[in-house]
Amino acid sequence: MNAANASPKLCALATALFFCASTAHAQNTPLTQPDYAAAMHAAHMHETPTASPAALIAPRAAVVTETVTYATIDGKVIKGFLAKPTRNAKGGPAIVMVHEWWGLNEHIQSVAKRYAGEGYTVLAVDLFGRVATTPDTAMVLYQTAMKDVPAGEKNLAAAIAYLKKSGAKSIGSVGYCFGGHWSLRTGLVGGNDVKAVVMYYGAPITNPQEIARLKAPVLGLYGGLDTGIPVDSVRVMEKVMKAAGRTVAITVYADANHAFANPTGQAYNAKAAEDAWKKSLAFFKANLR
C-alpha cells in the first residue's frame, strides 16, 4: 500500500497518531499506546503472513538452534529461540532480538538464524507467549503486552542476563515493528550492558527521562510511506536523543512502507530490505566486535 492508495480513514488515523506523538513529546509522556495499536491494525488489516523465496534465505555459515528457558516472570516460564554459529558458539558478540506484532514465529526465527550465520549468538525473546496469524489477534497481543511495560522490561533484562551468563562479550538488540520499539527498550533496560540498538520501523520513545536511561548508539530504519509511524514522529525521537547526547542515525527509505523488511508480508521491499540488512550488519560490526 502506498500513500496514493491510503484510505481517508487511514490517513486520518496517521494524522491523529502524529498529533499524539507531538503532544506526548511536549508533555514528556510516552506515545499514546491505543492510537499506535489502531494504526498498526490499519496498516496490517489486509495482510496474512505468507512465506516468499526471500523468507527462505539461508544463513551464510552453519548455525545451531534450540528453544531455551531464559526467564521466569511472576511464576510464568518464558522460552525463547536461541541461534548461534556452529563455530565459536561460546562467547563473542550476542544480540537480543524482539519479534514483530505477529509474535515469535518462523520468520523471526529465520532472521535470528541469518544473524547467527554472521557470527552472533542471537536470543529471540518472546513477549507474547503465542503467535498471531490475523491482524485482530496481533493487535490484542500487542495491546496486552503494552499494558504491562514493567513485565516486558523484566523479560528483556532476563534475556540480557542470560546472554551475559552464557559468556557474551558484548550485547546488542534488534527488533521489527512492535519489536523495533522494544529493541529500544532493551537499550533502556540494559544501560551499559547494551552496546548497540537497531530499530526497524518501531514506535518512537520521546520522553527525555526514558531516553536518559539509554547508553547505546541507535540505528533507526524506517519507511517514508509508513502511515502508522509518521517520519516526523521519528524525527522528534531523533532530536530528543541528540539533545541527550546520544548517538543516533536514522535512515528513511522514501518508497518503503511499514514492515518493508518482512518477506512474509505484503509490504516487502527487497531493495530497502537488503540495504537495511547491510546497514544493520555494519552497525553491529562497528559496535559489538
N, C-alpha and C positions, 0 to 999 in steps of 0.2 A: 504494500500500500504506500502511495506517495502523497505528497502534500496536495496535489491537484485532485486526487480522488478521496481525500479525507472528508467525512460527512460533517455537516454543520454541527451535529451533536458532539462529535469527537473533537472538533476544533474548539468548541465552547468549553469542553472539559479540559483541554490542554491549557486554554487561557485561564480558566479558574485555578488550575494547578499552579501555573506560574504566579498568579496573584497570591496564592497560599505560601509559595516558596519565598516570595519577596516580603510578605508580611512577617513570616517566621524569622527571616533574617533581621528585619527591623526590630523585632521584639526579642531577639536572641532565644527563640524557641525552635524546636525541631520542625521539619517539614510535616505538614498535616497528613497523617497516615491514610485516613479513609479516601481522600481525593487521589492519592497516588495509587491505591489499590484499584479504584474505579478506572483510572487512566490506563493501567496495565491490562485490566479486563477488556477495555475498549480496543486496545492495541492488539490483543491476542484473541478476540472473540471469534474469529473465523479460522483459527489455527488448530491443527492437530499434529502433535509431534510425529513426524514421518521420516524414517531414515533415507538418506540420499548417499550417493557414492562418496561425497566429501565427508560424510559422517563416519566412514569406514577407514579413514586414513590410519595406517599402522604406525606405531612408534618407530623412530629411526634406529633404535637399538633395543635389544631384548629387555623385557621387564618382567617382574613377578608381582602378583597381586593377591590380596586377601581381604576378607572382612574382619575388622578388628573392633574391639570394645575400647573406646578411648575415654569414656566418661560415664559417671552415674550422677544424675541430677535429680534431686528430690525423689530419690528412690527409683528413678527410671534409668535403665541401661541404654546408653547411646552407642550405636555402632556406626562406623564409617568405612569407606573404601580406601585401602592403602595400596598405592602403586609405587614401586621403586625399581631402579635399574638393577639388572641381574648382577652386573659387575659393580663393585664399590657400593654395595647396598647399605653398608653401615657408615654412619657419619655423613659428612658432606652437607650440601645445602638442601633445604626442605621447603615445601610450600603447603600452606593451608588453603584448600580450595572450597569455595562455597557455591552451591548449586543455584540454578535458576528457580523461577517460581513453579516449575514443574517438579522440583524435588531432585533427589539423588538418583537419577535414572541412568539408563545405559549410556546415553550421550555424554553425561558428565563424567562417567567412569572412563569413557573412551578418551576424553580430553585429559583426564588425570594420567592415563597411560602415555599419551603423547608427551606430556611434560616429563614423565619418568624416563621416557626414551631420550630425553635431552640431558639426563644426569641428575634429576631431582627426585627426592623422596616426597611423594605427594599424599597428603591425607585429605580426602574429600569428605567433609563433615556432613552431618545430617541435622538440619534444623527443623524438619517437618515430621519425620518419623514415618512417612509414607510418600508415594509418588502419585502425582496427578496426571491425568490424560485429557482433561477438559478444562477450559478456562474457568468455569464455575467452581470446580473443585480447587483449582490452583489459587483462585482468589481467596477462598475460605482458608486454605492452608497458610497463605501469605498473611492474611489479617490475624489469624490466630498466633502466628509467630511474632508479629509486631506488637501484639497486646502485652507481651512479656519480654521486653528487651533485656532486662537483667538476666533472665534464664538463658536467652540466646548468647549473651556475653559470657556467661559461665561455661556454656558449651564451647565457645571459641577459646577461652582461657584453658580449658581442659585439653583441647586439641594442641595448643602451643606447648603445654606441659608434656603431653605425650611425645611430641616430636623431640623436645629437649631431652627427655629421659631416654629416648631411643638413640641419642647421640648426634642429633642435628647440630651442625656447626653454625649455621645461620638459617633464619626462617623468613619467608615472605608470604604474601597472601594474594590470591586472585579470586574474583567472583564475577558472575554473569547475571545480569538482570537483577532480580531480588538479591542475588549473591554479590553483585557489584557494591551495593550499599553495605552488605555485611563483610565484604572484604575490607572496606574502610574501617568498620567497627573492629575487625581483627587487629588492625593497626592501633586503634584507640585502646583496646584491651591489652595488647601486648607491650605497648610502650617501647622501651629499648630492646626488647626481645624480637621485635619485628623490624626487619631491615628494608623491606620494600612492599608497597601496596599497589596492586593493579586492579582497577575498576572498569569493568565492561558495562557501559550504559546503566550504572547503578544510581539510585536516588541520592541526591546530594545531602550532605550534612553541613549546615551553615552556622550552627551555633558555635561561637568562638570559644565558649567554655569546654565544649566537647572536643573541638579541634586542638585545644591546648594539650590534650592527652596524647596527641599524635607526635611521634618522633621520626617515623619513616618517610622517605620520599614517596610521592604518589604519581602514578601514571593513570590518566583517565582516558578512556576510548569511547567515543560517543557518535551517534548518528545525527546528521544535520536534519533529517526528515522525521526524527523521533518526536511525535506529538505528546508522548507520555512523559518524557524527560526533556523539557524545553532547554535548548542550549543556553539561554540566558540564565536559567537557574543554576546550571553547571558553572557558568562564569562567576556567579555570586560565590559559590563554594571556593572557586579558584582564588578569588580576591581575599576571602577570609583566611585561607591557608597562607597566602603570601603575606598578608598583614601580620600573621602569627610567626613569620619567619620560616615557614615550612617550604620544602622543595616540591613543586608540583608542575607536571607537564600534561596539558590537555590536548588531545587530538580529536578533531571533529571531521568525520567523513561526510562531506556535503550531500552525497547522493545515497547515503545509507540510512536505514530505518532502525528502530529498536530491534534488538536481537539479530543484528546483521551477521554475527559470528556463529550463529547456530545453524548448522547444515540440516537439522531435522525440522526446521521451521520454515514458514513461507516467506520470511523477510530476509533470508540468507543472501548475502552479498559477497561473492567469492573474492573479489578484488580487495574490498575493505577488510575482510576476514584475514586474508593472507598477510596484508600489511600490518594489521594489528597483532597477529601472531609473531611476526618478526620483531616488532617493537617490544612486545612482552618479553620475548627471549633475551633481547639485547638489554632490557631494563633489569631483568633478574641477573643476567651475567655481570652487569656492572655493579650491582648492589649486594649480591649474595655470594659471589665467588671470590 
